[in-house]
Every structure is written in structure tokens, then in C-alpha cells.
Amino acid sequence: MNGHNTVRGFAFPFHIDPRTGGVATTAGPEKLKGNLTHLLLTRVGERLMLREYGGGVNQLLHENINSGLIAVARHQIGRAMLRFEPRVLPQEISVIQHEGTLYLRIQYIQAESPGLQTLSMPISG
């Protein structure tokens, strides 16, 4: 079996596939990126049955950005990734402020795909 097909599930964000009329799915590296995005955008404590789940990235919007907050965010994001998405190993986590917008950039190694992968996203409320 091809390693890219081992991770498969609903697409994120959830939507209907216009070709089939069914729930859209993804697989492989794109599915892992979707899983990571979902994990990171979930507030810690948001899930009733799994209170520890989440990366809490959106909470950065309401704080004064300084080196201490960035260090705490990097730690929290890395911890969430290691605990809830063990198929990836974070290598570098960056929180970048540019023209009044915060951006998150994560470089990681995927267990079943060689090379460094990158997830970049703006942090919005």
C-alpha cells in the first residue's frame, strides 16, 4: 500500500464534493495538513470530551505580541502537535507579525513522506 494513502478522511474545511454530491475527502500529506490546521485552530478546552485538545492559535490575536508570548505559543503548538498528531515531528515553529497580521509557519517531517513539509497560515479571528 502506498504510504500517502494511509491517512484518509474528511476534508478540512468540511464541504460537499460537487462532483459526487457526497462529503469531500482528502488523503496523504494534504489530509495531514488539514488535521494540523484543525488542531491548531481549535481552542484548548473547546472539545467537551477531550479538554486538552487544541493548539489555541487564535488566542494569539488578543495578546500583545512579544518574545515571551511567542515562546509560549511555540511551546503550546509543539506540544499539541506531538500529543495529538504523532504522524508529524515539528522542526520549526514561527509566529511572524507582518503589517498588522500574524502568520504561523510550521516546518515538520511527516513519518511516511520524505523531506521537510511546511504549513503556513494567517492567524485570524
ROVOGU-690393 format. One record per residue (C-alpha): residue number from 0; x, y, z. Coordinates in Angstrom, 3 decimals. Example, Ala and Ser with C-alpha at 12.3 -4.5 7.8 and 13.67 -1.06 7.14 Angstrom:
REM ROVOGU-690393
NODE   n     east    north       up
NODE   0   12.300   -4.500    7.800
NODE   1   13.670   -1.060    7.140
This chain:
REM ROVOGU-690393
NODE   n     east    north       up
NODE   0    0.000    0.000    0.000
NODE   1    1.270    3.475   -0.872
NODE   2    2.182    5.440    2.270
NODE   3    0.276    8.519    1.091
NODE   4   -2.985    6.583    1.187
NODE   5   -2.729    5.527    4.829
NODE   6   -4.071    8.882    6.121
NODE   7   -7.523    9.485    4.696
NODE   8  -10.625   11.260    5.913
NODE   9  -12.974   14.226    5.661
NODE  10  -11.574   17.351    4.033
NODE  11  -10.912   20.420    6.146
NODE  12  -12.768   22.670    5.998
NODE  13  -15.713   20.302    5.792
NODE  14  -17.609   20.611    2.500
NODE  15  -19.597   18.685   -0.086
NODE  16  -17.773   17.450   -3.180
NODE  17  -19.636   18.962   -6.150
NODE  18  -18.564   16.075   -8.412
NODE  19  -20.060   13.321   -6.265
NODE  20  -22.577   15.114   -4.057
NODE  21  -21.013   13.388   -1.052
NODE  22  -18.722   14.559    1.711
NODE  23  -15.347   15.674    0.335
NODE  24  -12.341   13.614    1.429
NODE  25   -8.586   14.041    1.242
NODE  26   -5.622   11.728    1.720
NODE  27   -1.889   11.750    2.327
NODE  28    0.050   14.963    3.010
NODE  29   -2.977   17.187    2.305
NODE  30   -5.027   15.309    4.900
NODE  31   -2.259   15.751    7.469
NODE  32   -2.121   19.497    6.726
NODE  33   -5.878   19.643    7.235
NODE  34   -5.585   17.740   10.516
NODE  35   -2.848   20.098   11.713
NODE  36   -4.834   23.178   10.722
NODE  37   -7.882   21.862   12.573
NODE  38   -5.801   21.030   15.650
NODE  39   -4.086   24.405   15.759
NODE  40   -7.245   26.478   15.243
NODE  41   -9.147   24.613   17.976
NODE  42   -9.143   26.442   21.298
NODE  43   -7.785   24.452   24.234
NODE  44  -10.832   23.366   26.243
NODE  45  -13.238   23.671   23.299
NODE  46  -13.846   19.931   22.977
NODE  47  -16.069   18.727   25.788
NODE  48  -14.831   15.149   25.822
NODE  49  -11.164   15.998   25.253
NODE  50  -10.420   19.294   27.019
NODE  51   -6.663   19.166   26.353
NODE  52   -7.126   19.022   22.540
NODE  53   -6.197   22.132   20.589
NODE  54   -3.362   24.458   19.694
NODE  55   -5.047   27.688   20.718
NODE  56   -3.566   29.702   17.846
NODE  57   -6.494   32.133   17.611
NODE  58   -5.872   33.213   21.203
NODE  59   -2.733   34.982   19.977
NODE  60   -4.924   37.642   18.383
NODE  61   -5.952   39.035   21.736
NODE  62   -2.492   39.361   23.251
NODE  63    0.364   41.819   22.941
NODE  64    2.927   40.099   20.759
NODE  65    6.362   39.919   22.376
NODE  66    9.154   37.392   22.624
NODE  67    7.682   35.770   25.751
NODE  68    4.286   35.214   24.162
NODE  69    5.893   33.817   21.020
NODE  70    7.926   31.364   23.120
NODE  71    4.799   30.217   24.979
NODE  72    2.882   29.864   21.694
NODE  73    5.682   27.841   20.108
NODE  74    5.759   25.523   23.128
NODE  75    1.960   25.106   23.208
NODE  76    1.748   24.439   19.457
NODE  77    4.645   21.962   19.513
NODE  78    3.156   20.149   22.493
NODE  79   -0.250   19.892   20.810
NODE  80    1.315   18.551   17.616
NODE  81    3.361   15.915   19.420
NODE  82    0.431   14.761   21.525
NODE  83   -2.434   14.812   19.031
NODE  84   -0.752   14.322   15.642
NODE  85    2.047   11.791   16.198
NODE  86    2.483   11.238   12.446
NODE  87    4.415   14.504   12.214
NODE  88    7.504   15.788   14.002
NODE  89    7.715   19.593   14.275
NODE  90   11.086   21.049   13.290
NODE  91   10.491   24.805   13.421
NODE  92    7.522   26.817   14.666
NODE  93    7.435   30.523   13.819
NODE  94    4.949   33.236   14.715
NODE  95    5.556   36.213   12.439
NODE  96    3.968   39.646   12.635
NODE  97    3.797   41.453    9.286
NODE  98    1.801   44.621    8.554
NODE  99   -0.558   44.084   11.467
NODE 100   -1.283   40.435   10.665
NODE 101    0.061   37.395   12.460
NODE 102    1.245   34.400   10.473
NODE 103    2.039   30.922   11.700
NODE 104    4.652   28.876    9.865
NODE 105    5.418   25.307   10.868
NODE 106    8.034   23.107    9.269
NODE 107    7.675   19.432   10.058
NODE 108    8.728   15.977    8.981
NODE 109    5.951   13.571    8.066
NODE 110    6.555    9.969    9.060
NODE 111    5.570    8.493    5.686
NODE 112    6.840   11.185    3.324
NODE 113   10.494   12.153    2.938
NODE 114   11.602   15.745    3.286
NODE 115   10.517   18.824    5.145
NODE 116    6.867   19.899    4.840
NODE 117    5.599   23.419    5.550
NODE 118    2.255   24.637    6.851
NODE 119    1.738   28.405    6.676
NODE 120   -1.427   30.231    7.627
NODE 121   -2.594   33.656    8.701
NODE 122   -3.987   33.771   12.199
NODE 123   -7.422   35.346   12.074
NODE 124  -10.291   35.686   14.481
